[in-house]
């Protein structure tokens, strides 16, 4: 049961990190499409 909690928490943290990183790159590139490509490509 504890393992499921840690797996869920890790996935949630990774999701939030990815969204935040994509928003930061969207400000740099000026568009969300290249930012999403950079996030998913790394």
C-alpha positions in Angstrom: 0.0 0.0 0.0 2.8 2.4 0.8 4.5 1.5 -2.4 1.4 2.6 -4.4 1.4 5.9 -2.5 5.1 6.6 -3.4 4.5 5.6 -7.0 1.5 7.9 -7.3 3.4 10.8 -5.6 6.4 10.3 -7.9 4.2 10.3 -11.0 2.4 13.4 -9.7 5.6 15.2 -9.1 7.0 14.3 -12.5 3.8 15.6 -14.1 3.9 18.9 -12.3 7.6 19.2 -13.2 6.9 18.6 -16.8 4.1 21.1 -17.0 6.2 23.7 -15.3 9.2 23.1 -17.5 7.0 23.3 -20.6 5.5 26.6 -19.5 9.0 28.0 -19.0 10.1 26.8 -22.4 7.0 28.2 -24.0 8.0 31.7 -22.7 11.4 31.2 -24.3 10.3 29.8 -27.6 7.1 31.9 -27.8 4.9 28.9 -28.6 3.9 25.8 -26.7 4.4 23.4 -29.6 8.3 23.7 -29.7 8.3 23.7 -25.9 6.3 20.5 -25.8 8.6 18.9 -28.3 11.6 19.9 -26.2 10.1 18.4 -23.1 9.0 15.1 -24.7 12.2 14.8 -26.7 14.5 14.8 -23.7 
